[in-house]
Amino acid sequence: MGLRTGDDYLAGLKDNRSIWFDGRRITDVTDEPGLRNTALTVAQYYDLQNNPDLSDLLTYETPDGDRAHLSFIEPRSIDDLRRRAAVVGTGAGHHEGGRRRESAQHHVSPRARRSSSRRRGSASGSIASAFASSARART
């Protein structure tokens, strides 16, 4: 299946789901003020996963040869744990003034999230810089 792109994510939101916001039904969250920027922010993070310069920082090769986000890795070594902790600790929290969404990483233990937030390595700066560039390009 491979990694989704930002455009894949945005297209996936246009599936006639029933969304109510501020007392009214929303037909397209990607066009709705108040929801649009959040959708674009998540789309930018999907695009980062597909950035060849960040691929090794954000993803890993699955047993079937696809790439997946590191938050889904089943750690088999200390290095796997460190890589996952680094990516969860830097993740979507680096979008220049936006809200951090650690709850989106609910499948990673709270202990891993706490420990990763204390140790932000060099990957943090690379991901934050790329995310800021991606945000400027998409808006």
C-alpha positions in Angstrom: 0.0 0.0 0.0 2.8 2.5 0.8 2.7 5.9 2.4 -0.2 8.3 1.7 0.6 11.7 0.4 -1.0 15.0 1.5 -3.2 15.0 -1.6 -4.3 11.4 -0.8 -5.2 12.5 2.7 -7.2 15.6 1.5 -9.0 13.5 -1.1 -9.8 10.9 1.5 -11.6 13.6 3.5 -14.0 14.2 0.6 -16.0 11.0 1.1 -19.5 12.3 2.1 -18.9 11.6 5.8 -21.3 13.3 8.1 -19.5 16.1 9.9 -21.2 18.7 12.1 -19.3 21.9 13.1 -20.7 24.9 14.9 -24.2 23.6 14.6 -24.3 22.9 10.9 -23.4 20.1 8.5 -20.0 20.5 6.7 -19.8 19.1 3.2 -16.0 19.6 2.7 -13.7 20.1 5.6 -10.9 21.1 3.3 -12.8 24.3 2.3 -14.3 25.1 5.7 -12.8 28.0 7.6 -11.9 26.7 11.1 -11.2 23.2 9.8 -9.3 23.8 6.5 -5.9 24.7 8.2 -6.0 21.7 10.4 -6.6 19.5 7.3 -3.7 21.2 5.5 -1.4 20.8 8.4 -2.0 17.0 8.6 -1.6 16.8 4.8 1.8 18.5 5.1 2.9 15.9 7.6 1.9 13.1 5.2 4.0 14.9 2.5 7.0 15.0 4.9 6.9 11.2 5.1 7.4 11.1 1.3 10.3 13.6 1.3 13.3 11.5 0.2 15.6 13.6 2.5 13.5 12.7 5.6 12.5 9.1 4.6 15.0 7.5 7.0 14.1 9.8 9.8 10.3 9.4 9.6 9.7 5.9 8.1 11.0 2.4 8.0 10.8 -0.5 5.6 8.1 -3.0 6.4 8.6 -6.8 6.0 6.7 -6.6 2.7 9.0 -3.9 1.3 6.6 -0.9 1.7 7.5 2.1 3.9 5.5 3.0 7.0 5.7 5.8 9.6 8.1 5.0 12.4 5.3 5.3 15.0 4.0 1.9 13.8 7.3 0.0 14.0 7.4 -3.0 16.3 10.7 -2.4 18.0 13.1 -5.3 17.8 16.2 -3.4 19.0 17.3 -0.4 21.1 17.9 1.5 17.9 14.3 0.9 16.8 13.1 2.3 20.1 15.3 5.3 19.8 14.2 6.0 16.2 10.5 5.7 17.1 10.9 7.9 20.2 12.7 10.6 18.2 10.1 10.7 15.5 7.2 10.7 18.0 8.9 13.4 20.0 9.4 15.7 17.0 6.4 14.7 14.9 3.5 17.0 14.2 4.4 19.3 17.1 6.7 21.3 14.9 4.4 23.3 12.7 5.2 26.9 13.6 2.7 28.0 16.1 0.2 25.2 15.5 -1.1 22.9 18.2 0.8 19.7 19.1 -1.3 16.6 18.5 0.3 13.9 20.5 -3.1 12.2 20.8 -2.7 11.3 17.1 0.1 9.0 18.2 -2.2 7.1 20.6 -0.8 3.7 19.5 2.6 4.6 21.1 2.8 4.2 24.8 2.5 7.4 27.0 5.9 6.5 28.5 7.5 6.6 25.1 6.0 9.9 24.4 7.2 11.4 27.7 10.7 10.1 27.3 10.9 11.2 23.7 9.8 14.8 24.5 12.8 15.0 26.9 15.3 14.0 24.2 15.0 15.9 21.0 17.9 15.1 18.8 19.2 16.5 15.6 16.3 14.9 13.7 14.0 17.4 15.4 15.6 20.4 13.6 15.6 18.7 10.2 11.9 17.7 10.5 10.9 21.1 11.8 12.7 22.9 9.0 11.2 20.6 6.3 7.7 21.0 7.8 8.0 24.8 7.8 9.1 24.7 4.1 6.3 22.4 3.3 3.8 24.6 5.0 4.9 27.6 3.1 4.7 25.7 -0.2 1.2 24.4 0.3 -0.4 27.6 1.5 
